[in-house]
Amino acid sequence: MGTGGLFDLTGKVAVVTGGNGGIGLGIARGLARAGADIAVVGRRAEKLEAAVVELEGLGVRAAGIACDVTDEAAVAAMAAEVSERFGRLDILVNNAGTSVRKAPQDLTAEDWHQVIDTNMTSAFLCAKACYPLLKAAGGGKVINNGSMLSIFGAPWNAAYGASKGGVMQFSRSLATAWAPDNIQVNCILPGWIDTDLTKKARQQVEGLHERILARTPAGRWGDPDDFAGVAVFLASAASDFITGVALPVDGGYSIAI
């Protein structure tokens, strides 16, 4: 398919973790429309199948790979399967995430490790496993999904905020380490996006919906498809001299008072 020029991803292969729903699927759609073949990585088989059908409908090759991205052996097997099925890897999107909303003193160690492992350790494991493939392709792109809570704090999201702050700093470290291999690594910072995860937040945090709308200059919650364009930019030749950046995608939330 492809869009031509700097933003054309025809012939490229992308891995998108958590790509079977929410922001991840919005990113996968954008990359597919620009011509990239997509390996969607997730845990739920039925959601993987639905995502693959949708992405194939955009005219690209797509595959669903069931994987627990917190398990090192499973992630290594995922990278091997991508190499076997597609023959290369050019783009890695670390998007898998979860949250446990409790006051810090009420978090259990199990809660903490679940969030840290799913959001941050998974990015490390996937980056490490996919690095040889990106290097073999002559370079590539890594897009890590941070959060507004990479830079802000919330009383009910200590583990999530810690994990997403870590994702942002990890992105910067990777950017410096892998620049000699022509691998650019950047981090997106989603604002308040209308997903299943934030629907639960609105149910659990009183007044959240009204506060978000009041502060966001765009006057609305974000949509997963708002990430299609930024993903194509950060995955394409258009961003070859941009690395280590943390880019808010938030309708202006982070610059408003």
Buried (B, 14 or more C-beta within 10 A) or exposed (E): EBBEEEBBBEEBBBBBBBBBBBBBBBBBBBBBBBBBBBBBBBEEEEBBEBBBEBBBEBEBBBBBBBBBBBBBEBBBBBBEBBBEEBEBBBBBBBBBBBBBBBEEEEBEEEBBEBBBBBBBBBBBBBBBBBBEBBBEBEBBBBBBBBBBBBBBEBEBBBBBBBBBBBBBBBBBEBBEEBBEBBBBBBBBBBBBBBBEBBEEBBEEBEEBBEEBBEBBEBEEBBEBEBBBBBBBBBBBEBBEEBBBBBBBBBBEBBEEE
